[in-house]
Amino acid sequence: MNILFVCTGNTCRSPMAAALLQEMARKEGIEMR
C-alpha cells in the first residue's frame, strides 16, 4: 500500500499527517518504512 500526503500551504500539515499515519499504523500492527 502506498499513501501520499501533499502539503502545499502549511508546513505543519506534513509532520502532523506523518505522525497521525504512524500512530494509526502502530495501532493496526502495520510496519512503516
N, C-alpha and C positions, 0 to 999 in steps of 0.2 A: 504494500500500500504506500502511495506517495501522497503527502499533503503539502501544499504550498501556501504560505501566508505571504501576502504582498502588502507592504506598507508604503504609502506614498505621501502621507501628510504629517504624521505624528510619530516621532522617534520612540515614544513609549509603547506604541502598539506592538511592534515586533517582539521585544523582550516579554511583554505580557502574554502574547499569543504563544510564544515558545514555552513559557512557564506553565500556562494552562494546559497545553497539549502534553507536556511532560508529566504533569500530575494526573491527567486523565489516563495516559498510557500506563503509569505506575499502578493505578487502581485496577486496571484491567489486566495487568500482568504482561503487557506488551513491551518488548525490548526496543529501546530508542537508540539510534546511532547518529 
